[in-house]
Amino acid sequence: MNNDFVAQTATRFQIPGAAVGVLHDGREHFFSHGVTSVENPLPVNEDTLFLLGSITKTYTATAIMRLVADGLVELDAPVRRYVPELRLADGREFSVRQLLNHTSGLDWGTLVDTGEGDDALRRHVAELATLKLVGEVGERPSYSQSGYNLAGRIIENVTGQTYEQAITSLLLEPLGLGNTHFDRDAVMTRRFAAGHENGAVARPWRHWRAQNPGGGIAASVRDLLAWARFHLSDHGLAEMYRPTAVLRGSNLGDAIGVGWFLREIGGVRAIGHGGSSNGQFAELLIVPERGFAVVSVANQGPDGIVFNQAVVREALRSHLGVLDRDPEPLPYDAAAAREVVGGYGNDAMVMTIEDHGDGLVLEVLIRPEIRASAEVELPADHAPFPLGLLPKDEYVITAGAFSGQRGFFTRDGHGAVVGVDLAGRTFGRVR
């Protein structure tokens, strides 16, 4: 890994600004390229703040583990013990652990803006009474943003602080992470990256406060590498790295621990998490047995995803000699294609799979009614992606910004395809 690779890869994917950090053999290496914004450009460096998106979930889960260690929370206790105000459509009960490994059965989440006040998470939890339930408790992982926002409410109720205050006192201050922030004023008075979509600055810079536990942290790659170093030293957090739920057909990993995705790459065990926000993308991967970590952040959508993937793979190859490759799809089969062609959907998105005669194409769009009712501007829809089938009803996206993304199809008792999983989100068949 070197600056030339980062610069060339960023140029290839038209990334305005990117920063990379690698921890290997006890030494930190930083690489950066480009500018914070095409409208107000400043050079990106290892101290530039980027939104980390869902990597924030690792901070939320770690804070809960701190509360577990202090005897204030039990992982296998029902969430309602700590959030008695919680009301759900079917009155279900699930544990803190099931919330943190995405097996609560909650759908991805609600897009209601509950404001910037200290009551934002409390009001968000009240909105969960309307949230769709996508499976039975413990049935299978289904990625839920609102699930982690609910975890943030656990932290608030147990500590008596706001979520942001609690994360600061439990983690950021003790670890010396002085360049990791939730507060916009703290960010805007430092060098920070603006997100971009297809070359233009993406607005809003960040979504509403209730999304903070699932995706609101901004940090520099220097601080993010320090976060990885903290997890490499364990500090009694081994429970977070043990498999709690198996993932099927997922490039996120082979299993979920507590707040971390777990996978094996080229014979070595790794933990990691990715994140996306409005035009900003982040990736963090840790290889505990080799004392290795790599972080990559980019401020352009949608190609920030493939940029980060290329950087992580090059870091694994050049520093550890580990190769990470996408699976090869099966040859095109018209009969197999006919089984999966059709329309699918969930509360937020619609998916269409079409057969072009020599291959499948997948398109995912945000529902028009969601766009019309959203109180903020939502990211642009992506162009359709070519799709290749894999054995055992799995698939892989073979080109474009989500190249390498994997998922799987589900069938009913008669063998008919009735649903599809994409990035941990479930889509039911509608035609």
DOMARSE-292101 format. One record per residue (C-alpha): x, y negated, z negated; residue number from 0; chain. Coordinates in Angstrom, 2 decimals, padded with zeros to 5 digits. Layout:
<nodes>
@u X | v Y | w Z | n NUM | chain A
...
</nodes>
This chain:
<nodes>
@u 000.00 | v 000.00 | w 000.00 | n 0 | chain A
@u 001.31 | v -003.44 | w 000.90 | n 1 | chain A
@u 000.12 | v -006.91 | w 001.81 | n 2 | chain A
@u 000.37 | v -006.17 | w 005.52 | n 3 | chain A
@u -002.13 | v -003.31 | w 005.22 | n 4 | chain A
@u -004.57 | v -005.46 | w 003.23 | n 5 | chain A
@u -004.27 | v -008.38 | w 005.67 | n 6 | chain A
@u -004.60 | v -006.21 | w 008.77 | n 7 | chain A
@u -007.58 | v -004.31 | w 007.37 | n 8 | chain A
@u -009.31 | v -007.51 | w 006.27 | n 9 | chain A
@u -008.75 | v -009.00 | w 009.71 | n 10 | chain A
@u -010.11 | v -005.87 | w 011.41 | n 11 | chain A
@u -013.33 | v -006.07 | w 009.38 | n 12 | chain A
@u -013.51 | v -009.89 | w 009.53 | n 13 | chain A
@u -013.35 | v -010.30 | w 005.76 | n 14 | chain A
@u -012.90 | v -013.99 | w 004.78 | n 15 | chain A
@u -011.23 | v -013.14 | w 001.45 | n 16 | chain A
@u -010.14 | v -010.05 | w -000.44 | n 17 | chain A
@u -008.05 | v -009.06 | w -003.44 | n 18 | chain A
@u -006.61 | v -005.69 | w -004.43 | n 19 | chain A
@u -004.96 | v -004.38 | w -007.59 | n 20 | chain A
@u -003.13 | v -001.07 | w -008.08 | n 21 | chain A
@u -001.89 | v 000.44 | w -011.34 | n 22 | chain A
@u 000.73 | v 003.17 | w -010.83 | n 23 | chain A
@u 003.54 | v 004.44 | w -013.02 | n 24 | chain A
@u 002.67 | v 001.76 | w -015.56 | n 25 | chain A
@u 003.21 | v -001.08 | w -013.08 | n 26 | chain A
@u 000.61 | v -003.42 | w -011.65 | n 27 | chain A
@u 000.66 | v -004.44 | w -008.00 | n 28 | chain A
@u -001.54 | v -007.19 | w -006.55 | n 29 | chain A
@u -002.34 | v -008.03 | w -002.94 | n 30 | chain A
@u -004.61 | v -010.72 | w -001.58 | n 31 | chain A
@u -005.78 | v -012.16 | w 001.71 | n 32 | chain A
@u -007.83 | v -015.03 | w 003.02 | n 33 | chain A
@u -010.05 | v -017.61 | w 001.41 | n 34 | chain A
@u -012.81 | v -017.93 | w -001.16 | n 35 | chain A
@u -015.32 | v -019.43 | w 001.27 | n 36 | chain A
@u -015.46 | v -020.36 | w 004.93 | n 37 | chain A
@u -017.16 | v -023.63 | w 003.96 | n 38 | chain A
@u -014.88 | v -024.67 | w 001.08 | n 39 | chain A
@u -011.75 | v -022.55 | w 001.52 | n 40 | chain A
@u -009.22 | v -021.93 | w -001.22 | n 41 | chain A
@u -006.63 | v -019.16 | w -001.05 | n 42 | chain A
@u -007.67 | v -015.93 | w -002.76 | n 43 | chain A
@u -005.29 | v -014.51 | w -005.38 | n 44 | chain A
@u -005.39 | v -011.95 | w -008.21 | n 45 | chain A
@u -007.06 | v -014.48 | w -010.52 | n 46 | chain A
@u -009.90 | v -015.42 | w -008.17 | n 47 | chain A
@u -013.31 | v -014.46 | w -009.55 | n 48 | chain A
@u -015.48 | v -012.07 | w -007.52 | n 49 | chain A
@u -018.90 | v -010.74 | w -008.42 | n 50 | chain A
@u -018.51 | v -007.05 | w -009.33 | n 51 | chain A
@u -022.14 | v -006.01 | w -008.82 | n 52 | chain A
@u -022.86 | v -002.57 | w -010.25 | n 53 | chain A
@u -019.37 | v -002.11 | w -011.69 | n 54 | chain A
@u -020.97 | v -004.16 | w -014.47 | n 55 | chain A
@u -022.80 | v -000.96 | w -015.43 | n 56 | chain A
@u -019.52 | v 000.48 | w -016.74 | n 57 | chain A
@u -019.28 | v -002.46 | w -019.16 | n 58 | chain A
@u -022.88 | v -001.98 | w -020.30 | n 59 | chain A
@u -022.36 | v 001.75 | w -020.86 | n 60 | chain A
@u -019.06 | v 001.18 | w -022.67 | n 61 | chain A
@u -020.68 | v -001.37 | w -024.97 | n 62 | chain A
@u -023.33 | v 001.19 | w -025.88 | n 63 | chain A
@u -020.57 | v 003.71 | w -026.60 | n 64 | chain A
@u -019.05 | v 001.15 | w -028.98 | n 65 | chain A
@u -022.43 | v 000.96 | w -030.73 | n 66 | chain A
@u -022.54 | v 004.77 | w -030.81 | n 67 | chain A
@u -019.12 | v 004.84 | w -032.47 | n 68 | chain A
@u -020.40 | v 002.34 | w -035.05 | n 69 | chain A
@u -023.40 | v 004.56 | w -035.82 | n 70 | chain A
@u -025.89 | v 002.02 | w -034.49 | n 71 | chain A
@u -027.06 | v 004.00 | w -031.45 | n 72 | chain A
@u -027.46 | v 007.73 | w -030.74 | n 73 | chain A
@u -027.06 | v 008.82 | w -027.12 | n 74 | chain A
@u -029.74 | v 011.49 | w -027.37 | n 75 | chain A
@u -032.25 | v 009.35 | w -029.27 | n 76 | chain A
@u -035.28 | v 008.03 | w -027.37 | n 77 | chain A
@u -034.82 | v 004.58 | w -025.85 | n 78 | chain A
@u -038.06 | v 003.49 | w -027.49 | n 79 | chain A
@u -036.36 | v 003.75 | w -030.88 | n 80 | chain A
@u -034.28 | v 000.72 | w -029.90 | n 81 | chain A
@u -036.76 | v -000.96 | w -027.55 | n 82 | chain A
@u -040.14 | v -000.42 | w -029.22 | n 83 | chain A
@u -041.75 | v -002.98 | w -026.90 | n 84 | chain A
@u -041.13 | v -000.74 | w -023.85 | n 85 | chain A
@u -044.27 | v 000.25 | w -021.94 | n 86 | chain A
@u -044.18 | v 002.49 | w -018.86 | n 87 | chain A
@u -046.85 | v 003.68 | w -016.45 | n 88 | chain A
@u -047.10 | v 007.18 | w -017.93 | n 89 | chain A
@u -045.82 | v 006.54 | w -021.46 | n 90 | chain A
@u -042.83 | v 008.80 | w -020.87 | n 91 | chain A
@u -039.93 | v 009.17 | w -023.28 | n 92 | chain A
@u -036.30 | v 009.47 | w -022.25 | n 93 | chain A
@u -033.03 | v 009.23 | w -024.10 | n 94 | chain A
@u -030.30 | v 006.62 | w -024.00 | n 95 | chain A
@u -028.08 | v 009.17 | w -022.25 | n 96 | chain A
@u -030.75 | v 009.79 | w -019.58 | n 97 | chain A
@u -030.98 | v 006.05 | w -019.03 | n 98 | chain A
@u -027.21 | v 005.78 | w -018.55 | n 99 | chain A
@u -026.95 | v 008.74 | w -016.17 | n 100 | chain A
@u -029.94 | v 007.65 | w -014.05 | n 101 | chain A
@u -032.16 | v 010.65 | w -014.91 | n 102 | chain A
@u -034.95 | v 008.67 | w -016.58 | n 103 | chain A
@u -037.09 | v 008.86 | w -013.44 | n 104 | chain A
@u -037.32 | v 005.06 | w -013.15 | n 105 | chain A
@u -037.29 | v 003.64 | w -009.62 | n 106 | chain A
@u -034.53 | v 001.25 | w -008.52 | n 107 | chain A
@u -036.14 | v -001.79 | w -010.11 | n 108 | chain A
@u -038.30 | v -004.86 | w -010.07 | n 109 | chain A
@u -037.46 | v -008.03 | w -008.12 | n 110 | chain A
@u -039.32 | v -010.38 | w -010.46 | n 111 | chain A
@u -037.20 | v -013.35 | w -011.54 | n 112 | chain A
@u -037.69 | v -013.69 | w -015.30 | n 113 | chain A
@u -035.68 | v -016.89 | w -015.61 | n 114 | chain A
@u -032.36 | v -017.95 | w -017.09 | n 115 | chain A
@u -033.43 | v -018.20 | w -020.73 | n 116 | chain A
@u -032.35 | v -015.97 | w -023.60 | n 117 | chain A
@u -035.67 | v -014.12 | w -023.22 | n 118 | chain A
@u -034.88 | v -013.00 | w -019.66 | n 119 | chain A
@u -034.26 | v -009.33 | w -020.55 | n 120 | chain A
@u -037.25 | v -009.18 | w -022.91 | n 121 | chain A
@u -039.47 | v -010.45 | w -020.11 | n 122 | chain A
@u -037.85 | v -008.03 | w -017.63 | n 123 | chain A
@u -038.68 | v -005.10 | w -019.91 | n 124 | chain A
@u -042.32 | v -006.24 | w -019.97 | n 125 | chain A
@u -042.33 | v -006.00 | w -016.15 | n 126 | chain A
@u -041.32 | v -002.32 | w -016.30 | n 127 | chain A
@u -044.94 | v -001.37 | w -017.03 | n 128 | chain A
@u -045.50 | v -001.85 | w -013.28 | n 129 | chain A
@u -042.39 | v 000.02 | w -012.13 | n 130 | chain A
@u -042.85 | v 003.12 | w -010.02 | n 131 | chain A
@u -041.67 | v 006.44 | w -011.46 | n 132 | chain A
@u -039.82 | v 008.55 | w -008.90 | n 133 | chain A
@u -039.36 | v 011.82 | w -010.77 | n 134 | chain A
@u -039.73 | v 013.68 | w -014.02 | n 135 | chain A
@u -037.39 | v 012.88 | w -016.89 | n 136 | chain A
@u -034.13 | v 014.79 | w -016.46 | n 137 | chain A
@u -035.22 | v 016.19 | w -013.09 | n 138 | chain A
@u -032.48 | v 014.59 | w -010.98 | n 139 | chain A
@u -030.43 | v 011.39 | w -010.79 | n 140 | chain A
@u -032.15 | v 008.44 | w -009.13 | n 141 | chain A
@u -030.16 | v 005.23 | w -009.25 | n 142 | chain A
@u -031.97 | v 002.57 | w -011.24 | n 143 | chain A
@u -030.95 | v -001.07 | w -011.63 | n 144 | chain A
@u -033.81 | v -001.72 | w -014.03 | n 145 | chain A
@u -032.67 | v 001.26 | w -016.08 | n 146 | chain A
@u -029.41 | v -000.53 | w -016.82 | n 147 | chain A
@u -031.17 | v -003.81 | w -017.46 | n 148 | chain A
@u -033.20 | v -001.88 | w -020.03 | n 149 | chain A
@u -029.90 | v -000.62 | w -021.49 | n 150 | chain A
@u -028.93 | v -004.26 | w -021.86 | n 151 | chain A
@u -032.07 | v -004.79 | w -023.91 | n 152 | chain A
@u -030.98 | v -001.93 | w -026.21 | n 153 | chain A
@u -027.77 | v -003.86 | w -026.82 | n 154 | chain A
@u -029.70 | v -007.05 | w -027.57 | n 155 | chain A
@u -032.07 | v -005.43 | w -030.03 | n 156 | chain A
@u -029.36 | v -003.50 | w -031.86 | n 157 | chain A
@u -026.86 | v -006.36 | w -032.14 | n 158 | chain A
@u -029.24 | v -009.29 | w -032.54 | n 159 | chain A
@u -027.27 | v -011.13 | w -029.86 | n 160 | chain A
@u -027.99 | v -011.86 | w -026.24 | n 161 | chain A
@u -026.61 | v -009.23 | w -023.89 | n 162 | chain A
@u -023.87 | v -011.59 | w -022.68 | n 163 | chain A
@u -022.85 | v -012.54 | w -026.24 | n 164 | chain A
@u -022.71 | v -008.89 | w -027.24 | n 165 | chain A
@u -020.56 | v -007.86 | w -024.26 | n 166 | chain A
@u -018.19 | v -010.71 | w -025.08 | n 167 | chain A
@u -017.85 | v -009.79 | w -028.76 | n 168 | chain A
@u -017.79 | v -005.99 | w -028.24 | n 169 | chain A
@u -015.49 | v -005.87 | w -025.20 | n 170 | chain A
@u -014.24 | v -009.01 | w -023.50 | n 171 | chain A
@u -012.71 | v -010.79 | w -026.50 | n 172 | chain A
@u -011.15 | v -007.67 | w -028.13 | n 173 | chain A
@u -009.62 | v -006.63 | w -024.79 | n 174 | chain A
@u -008.39 | v -010.11 | w -023.89 | n 175 | chain A
@u -010.47 | v -010.23 | w -020.70 | n 176 | chain A
@u -010.49 | v -014.00 | w -020.52 | n 177 | chain A
@u -011.24 | v -014.12 | w -016.80 | n 178 | chain A
@u -014.42 | v -012.02 | w -016.90 | n 179 | chain A
@u -017.65 | v -014.00 | w -017.09 | n 180 | chain A
@u -021.43 | v -013.98 | w -016.81 | n 181 | chain A
@u -022.01 | v -017.69 | w -017.28 | n 182 | chain A
@u -022.20 | v -019.72 | w -014.07 | n 183 | chain A
@u -020.55 | v -022.72 | w -015.73 | n 184 | chain A
@u -017.59 | v -020.56 | w -016.72 | n 185 | chain A
@u -017.32 | v -019.27 | w -013.16 | n 186 | chain A
@u -017.82 | v -022.57 | w -011.35 | n 187 | chain A
@u -015.01 | v -024.25 | w -013.28 | n 188 | chain A
@u -012.54 | v -021.61 | w -012.04 | n 189 | chain A
@u -011.51 | v -020.36 | w -008.60 | n 190 | chain A
@u -014.28 | v -018.06 | w -007.40 | n 191 | chain A
@u -015.33 | v -016.32 | w -004.20 | n 192 | chain A
@u -018.56 | v -017.02 | w -002.35 | n 193 | chain A
@u -020.29 | v -014.10 | w -000.68 | n 194 | chain A
@u -020.74 | v -014.02 | w 003.09 | n 195 | chain A
@u -023.13 | v -012.19 | w 005.39 | n 196 | chain A
@u -022.04 | v -011.89 | w 009.02 | n 197 | chain A
@u -019.61 | v -014.78 | w 008.67 | n 198 | chain A
@u -021.90 | v -017.29 | w 006.93 | n 199 | chain A
@u -021.96 | v -018.13 | w 003.22 | n 200 | chain A
@u -024.64 | v -016.07 | w 001.46 | n 201 | chain A
@u -027.01 | v -017.80 | w -000.93 | n 202 | chain A
@u -027.92 | v -017.54 | w -003.75 | n 203 | chain A
@u -024.48 | v -016.90 | w -005.17 | n 204 | chain A
@u -025.93 | v -014.68 | w -007.90 | n 205 | chain A
@u -029.41 | v -013.39 | w -008.71 | n 206 | chain A
@u -031.36 | v -013.95 | w -011.92 | n 207 | chain A
@u -030.10 | v -013.37 | w -015.46 | n 208 | chain A
@u -032.12 | v -010.22 | w -016.21 | n 209 | chain A
@u -029.96 | v -008.41 | w -013.62 | n 210 | chain A
@u -026.79 | v -009.07 | w -015.64 | n 211 | chain A
@u -026.55 | v -005.66 | w -017.39 | n 212 | chain A
@u -026.79 | v -003.87 | w -014.06 | n 213 | chain A
@u -024.72 | v -006.21 | w -011.93 | n 214 | chain A
@u -023.96 | v -009.73 | w -013.15 | n 215 | chain A
@u -020.27 | v -009.80 | w -014.13 | n 216 | chain A
@u -017.71 | v -011.88 | w -012.25 | n 217 | chain A
@u -014.05 | v -011.02 | w -012.79 | n 218 | chain A
@u -010.61 | v -011.26 | w -011.26 | n 219 | chain A
@u -008.82 | v -008.16 | w -010.00 | n 220 | chain A
@u -006.24 | v -008.77 | w -012.74 | n 221 | chain A
@u -008.95 | v -008.45 | w -015.41 | n 222 | chain A
@u -010.59 | v -005.55 | w -013.59 | n 223 | chain A
@u -007.29 | v -003.68 | w -013.54 | n 224 | chain A
@u -006.96 | v -004.37 | w -017.28 | n 225 | chain A
@u -010.44 | v -002.87 | w -017.67 | n 226 | chain A
@u -009.24 | v 000.23 | w -015.83 | n 227 | chain A
@u -006.12 | v 000.40 | w -018.04 | n 228 | chain A
@u -008.37 | v 000.30 | w -021.13 | n 229 | chain A
@u -010.35 | v 003.28 | w -019.85 | n 230 | chain A
@u -007.16 | v 005.16 | w -018.98 | n 231 | chain A
@u -006.16 | v 004.92 | w -022.64 | n 232 | chain A
@u -009.54 | v 006.48 | w -023.63 | n 233 | chain A
@u -010.12 | v 004.88 | w -027.08 | n 234 | chain A
@u -012.58 | v 007.62 | w -027.99 | n 235 | chain A
@u -014.57 | v 007.28 | w -024.78 | n 236 | chain A
@u -014.09 | v 010.86 | w -023.52 | n 237 | chain A
@u -017.87 | v 011.39 | w -023.66 | n 238 | chain A
@u -018.22 | v 008.94 | w -020.78 | n 239 | chain A
@u -016.13 | v 011.13 | w -018.45 | n 240 | chain A
@u -017.92 | v 014.44 | w -019.03 | n 241 | chain A
@u -020.49 | v 015.51 | w -016.40 | n 242 | chain A
@u -024.06 | v 015.00 | w -017.57 | n 243 | chain A
@u -025.91 | v 015.30 | w -014.25 | n 244 | chain A
@u -024.90 | v 016.85 | w -010.93 | n 245 | chain A
@u -025.02 | v 014.76 | w -007.76 | n 246 | chain A
@u -025.95 | v 016.39 | w -004.49 | n 247 | chain A
@u -024.72 | v 015.18 | w -001.09 | n 248 | chain A
@u -023.40 | v 011.92 | w -002.46 | n 249 | chain A
@u -020.31 | v 009.88 | w -001.68 | n 250 | chain A
@u -020.77 | v 008.30 | w -005.12 | n 251 | chain A
@u -019.35 | v 011.44 | w -006.67 | n 252 | chain A
@u -019.97 | v 015.05 | w -007.63 | n 253 | chain A
@u -021.57 | v 014.21 | w -010.99 | n 254 | chain A
@u -022.42 | v 011.37 | w -013.36 | n 255 | chain A
@u -020.94 | v 011.01 | w -016.82 | n 256 | chain A
@u -022.06 | v 008.14 | w -019.02 | n 257 | chain A
@u -021.90 | v 005.08 | w -016.80 | n 258 | chain A
@u -019.22 | v 006.53 | w -014.49 | n 259 | chain A
@u -019.38 | v 008.59 | w -011.30 | n 260 | chain A
@u -017.11 | v 011.63 | w -011.39 | n 261 | chain A
@u -015.52 | v 013.30 | w -008.40 | n 262 | chain A
@u -012.64 | v 015.45 | w -007.27 | n 263 | chain A
@u -010.45 | v 014.09 | w -004.47 | n 264 | chain A
@u -007.73 | v 016.23 | w -002.98 | n 265 | chain A
@u -007.50 | v 018.34 | w -006.12 | n 266 | chain A
@u -007.37 | v 015.45 | w -008.62 | n 267 | chain A
@u -010.17 | v 014.33 | w -010.91 | n 268 | chain A
@u -011.31 | v 010.72 | w -010.55 | n 269 | chain A
@u -013.86 | v 008.42 | w -012.14 | n 270 | chain A
@u -015.18 | v 005.32 | w -010.48 | n 271 | chain A
@u -017.95 | v 002.91 | w -009.65 | n 272 | chain A
@u -018.76 | v 000.54 | w -006.81 | n 273 | chain A
@u -020.73 | v -002.65 | w -006.75 | n 274 | chain A
@u -022.46 | v -005.01 | w -004.36 | n 275 | chain A
@u -024.09 | v -008.39 | w -004.68 | n 276 | chain A
@u -025.14 | v -011.00 | w -002.15 | n 277 | chain A
@u -022.24 | v -010.77 | w 000.31 | n 278 | chain A
@u -019.67 | v -009.51 | w -002.20 | n 279 | chain A
@u -018.47 | v -005.94 | w -002.67 | n 280 | chain A
@u -016.23 | v -004.25 | w -005.22 | n 281 | chain A
@u -014.75 | v -000.79 | w -005.74 | n 282 | chain A
@u -012.97 | v 000.66 | w -008.78 | n 283 | chain A
@u -011.38 | v 004.12 | w -008.86 | n 284 | chain A
@u -009.37 | v 005.65 | w -011.73 | n 285 | chain A
@u -007.36 | v 008.90 | w -011.67 | n 286 | chain A
@u -006.82 | v 009.61 | w -015.39 | n 287 | chain A
@u -004.39 | v 012.52 | w -015.06 | n 288 | chain A
@u -002.06 | v 010.37 | w -012.95 | n 289 | chain A
@u -002.43 | v 007.12 | w -014.89 | n 290 | chain A
@u -003.59 | v 005.50 | w -011.67 | n 291 | chain A
@u -006.22 | v 002.91 | w -010.81 | n 292 | chain A
@u -007.12 | v 000.88 | w -007.75 | n 293 | chain A
@u -009.56 | v -002.03 | w -007.47 | n 294 | chain A
@u -010.64 | v -003.78 | w -004.29 | n 295 | chain A
@u -012.98 | v -006.74 | w -003.83 | n 296 | chain A
@u -014.16 | v -008.44 | w -000.65 | n 297 | chain A
@u -016.48 | v -011.35 | w 000.11 | n 298 | chain A
@u -018.17 | v -010.25 | w 003.33 | n 299 | chain A
@u -021.19 | v -008.09 | w 004.03 | n 300 | chain A
@u -021.79 | v -005.58 | w 005.29 | n 301 | chain A
@u -018.19 | v -004.66 | w 006.17 | n 302 | chain A
@u -016.82 | v -005.30 | w 002.69 | n 303 | chain A
@u -017.91 | v -001.75 | w 001.93 | n 304 | chain A
@u -015.77 | v -000.10 | w 004.60 | n 305 | chain A
@u -012.90 | v -002.49 | w 003.85 | n 306 | chain A
@u -012.89 | v -001.43 | w 000.19 | n 307 | chain A
@u -013.13 | v 002.23 | w 001.16 | n 308 | chain A
@u -010.14 | v 001.89 | w 003.50 | n 309 | chain A
@u -008.10 | v 000.17 | w 000.79 | n 310 | chain A
@u -008.90 | v 002.78 | w -001.86 | n 311 | chain A
@u -008.05 | v 005.61 | w 000.50 | n 312 | chain A
@u -004.75 | v 004.01 | w 001.50 | n 313 | chain A
@u -003.84 | v 003.45 | w -002.15 | n 314 | chain A
@u -004.54 | v 007.11 | w -002.92 | n 315 | chain A
@u -002.49 | v 008.24 | w 000.06 | n 316 | chain A
@u 000.48 | v 005.92 | w -000.39 | n 317 | chain A
@u 000.82 | v 006.15 | w -004.17 | n 318 | chain A
@u -000.42 | v 009.65 | w -005.00 | n 319 | chain A
@u -000.24 | v 011.53 | w -001.71 | n 320 | chain A
@u -003.97 | v 012.26 | w -002.03 | n 321 | chain A
@u -006.15 | v 012.26 | w 001.09 | n 322 | chain A
@u -009.83 | v 011.35 | w 000.94 | n 323 | chain A
@u -011.77 | v 012.15 | w 004.13 | n 324 | chain A
@u -015.40 | v 012.14 | w 005.20 | n 325 | chain A
@u -016.96 | v 015.54 | w 005.98 | n 326 | chain A
@u -017.29 | v 016.49 | w 009.65 | n 327 | chain A
@u -020.95 | v 016.60 | w 010.80 | n 328 | chain A
@u -022.42 | v 019.63 | w 012.54 | n 329 | chain A
@u -022.83 | v 019.56 | w 016.33 | n 330 | chain A
@u -026.08 | v 017.93 | w 017.46 | n 331 | chain A
@u -029.01 | v 020.37 | w 017.28 | n 332 | chain A
@u -032.34 | v 019.22 | w 018.74 | n 333 | chain A
@u -034.41 | v 021.62 | w 016.62 | n 334 | chain A
@u -032.72 | v 020.52 | w 013.40 | n 335 | chain A
@u -033.15 | v 016.88 | w 014.46 | n 336 | chain A
@u -036.91 | v 017.32 | w 014.96 | n 337 | chain A
@u -037.28 | v 018.44 | w 011.34 | n 338 | chain A
@u -035.96 | v 015.18 | w 009.90 | n 339 | chain A
@u -037.15 | v 012.59 | w 012.44 | n 340 | chain A
@u -039.84 | v 010.31 | w 011.02 | n 341 | chain A
@u -040.61 | v 007.53 | w 008.58 | n 342 | chain A
@u -039.78 | v 007.43 | w 004.87 | n 343 | chain A
@u -040.22 | v 004.82 | w 002.19 | n 344 | chain A
@u -040.14 | v 003.70 | w -001.42 | n 345 | chain A
@u -041.43 | v 000.63 | w -003.21 | n 346 | chain A
@u -038.70 | v -001.65 | w -001.87 | n 347 | chain A
@u -037.57 | v -000.24 | w 001.49 | n 348 | chain A
@u -038.66 | v 001.67 | w 004.56 | n 349 | chain A
@u -036.48 | v 004.11 | w 006.46 | n 350 | chain A
@u -036.82 | v 005.41 | w 010.00 | n 351 | chain A
@u -034.85 | v 008.30 | w 011.49 | n 352 | chain A
@u -034.95 | v 008.57 | w 015.28 | n 353 | chain A
@u -033.56 | v 011.12 | w 017.72 | n 354 | chain A
@u -031.79 | v 009.50 | w 020.69 | n 355 | chain A
@u -031.42 | v 012.79 | w 022.49 | n 356 | chain A
@u -027.76 | v 013.28 | w 021.65 | n 357 | chain A
@u -027.74 | v 012.19 | w 018.03 | n 358 | chain A
@u -029.76 | v 010.80 | w 015.13 | n 359 | chain A
@u -029.99 | v 007.15 | w 014.09 | n 360 | chain A
@u -031.08 | v 005.88 | w 010.67 | n 361 | chain A
@u -032.47 | v 002.41 | w 009.96 | n 362 | chain A
@u -033.33 | v 001.03 | w 006.51 | n 363 | chain A
@u -035.24 | v -002.23 | w 006.13 | n 364 | chain A
@u -036.44 | v -004.19 | w 003.11 | n 365 | chain A
@u -040.25 | v -004.12 | w 003.14 | n 366 | chain A
@u -041.70 | v -007.27 | w 004.77 | n 367 | chain A
@u -044.02 | v -007.82 | w 001.81 | n 368 | chain A
@u -041.04 | v -007.69 | w -000.55 | n 369 | chain A
@u -039.24 | v -010.30 | w 001.55 | n 370 | chain A
@u -042.36 | v -012.46 | w 001.65 | n 371 | chain A
@u -042.88 | v -012.35 | w -002.12 | n 372 | chain A
@u -039.22 | v -012.58 | w -003.20 | n 373 | chain A
@u -038.42 | v -015.70 | w -005.17 | n 374 | chain A
@u -034.86 | v -015.78 | w -003.79 | n 375 | chain A
@u -033.32 | v -015.12 | w -000.39 | n 376 | chain A
@u -032.62 | v -011.41 | w 000.06 | n 377 | chain A
@u -029.65 | v -009.97 | w 002.01 | n 378 | chain A
@u -030.09 | v -009.47 | w 005.74 | n 379 | chain A
@u -031.14 | v -006.07 | w 007.00 | n 380 | chain A
@u -028.44 | v -003.92 | w 008.57 | n 381 | chain A
@u -028.34 | v -002.61 | w 012.11 | n 382 | chain A
@u -029.21 | v 001.09 | w 012.55 | n 383 | chain A
@u -026.51 | v 003.66 | w 011.77 | n 384 | chain A
@u -025.64 | v 006.92 | w 013.57 | n 385 | chain A
@u -026.34 | v 009.95 | w 011.40 | n 386 | chain A
@u -024.79 | v 013.42 | w 011.46 | n 387 | chain A
@u -026.28 | v 016.47 | w 009.77 | n 388 | chain A
@u -024.26 | v 018.58 | w 007.35 | n 389 | chain A
@u -024.92 | v 022.07 | w 005.97 | n 390 | chain A
@u -027.47 | v 022.58 | w 003.17 | n 391 | chain A
@u -029.81 | v 019.77 | w 004.28 | n 392 | chain A
@u -027.19 | v 017.09 | w 003.72 | n 393 | chain A
@u -026.12 | v 014.31 | w 006.09 | n 394 | chain A
@u -023.40 | v 011.69 | w 006.61 | n 395 | chain A
@u -023.47 | v 008.26 | w 008.26 | n 396 | chain A
@u -020.78 | v 008.40 | w 010.92 | n 397 | chain A
@u -020.14 | v 004.75 | w 011.88 | n 398 | chain A
@u -020.82 | v 001.18 | w 010.87 | n 399 | chain A
@u -020.61 | v -000.60 | w 007.55 | n 400 | chain A
@u -021.89 | v 002.43 | w 005.64 | n 401 | chain A
@u -019.69 | v 004.98 | w 007.40 | n 402 | chain A
@u -019.14 | v 007.97 | w 005.12 | n 403 | chain A
@u -022.31 | v 007.35 | w 003.12 | n 404 | chain A
@u -023.88 | v 010.72 | w 002.33 | n 405 | chain A
@u -027.31 | v 011.90 | w 001.28 | n 406 | chain A
@u -029.70 | v 014.81 | w 001.55 | n 407 | chain A
@u -033.20 | v 015.85 | w 002.58 | n 408 | chain A
@u -035.74 | v 017.50 | w 000.29 | n 409 | chain A
@u -038.30 | v 020.10 | w 001.36 | n 410 | chain A
@u -041.63 | v 021.28 | w 000.01 | n 411 | chain A
@u -042.59 | v 024.86 | w -000.78 | n 412 | chain A
@u -043.35 | v 025.48 | w 002.90 | n 413 | chain A
@u -039.93 | v 024.34 | w 004.06 | n 414 | chain A
@u -041.07 | v 021.00 | w 005.52 | n 415 | chain A
@u -038.87 | v 017.93 | w 004.99 | n 416 | chain A
@u -040.74 | v 015.61 | w 002.61 | n 417 | chain A
@u -038.09 | v 013.17 | w 001.44 | n 418 | chain A
@u -034.61 | v 011.82 | w 001.85 | n 419 | chain A
@u -032.05 | v 010.57 | w -000.64 | n 420 | chain A
@u -029.80 | v 007.62 | w 000.24 | n 421 | chain A
@u -027.21 | v 006.26 | w -002.21 | n 422 | chain A
@u -029.07 | v 007.79 | w -005.12 | n 423 | chain A
@u -032.43 | v 006.30 | w -004.07 | n 424 | chain A
@u -035.38 | v 008.45 | w -003.12 | n 425 | chain A
@u -037.52 | v 007.87 | w -000.01 | n 426 | chain A
@u -040.73 | v 009.87 | w 000.42 | n 427 | chain A
@u -041.93 | v 010.90 | w 003.87 | n 428 | chain A
@u -044.77 | v 008.78 | w 005.23 | n 429 | chain A
@u -044.99 | v 010.15 | w 008.79 | n 430 | chain A
</nodes>
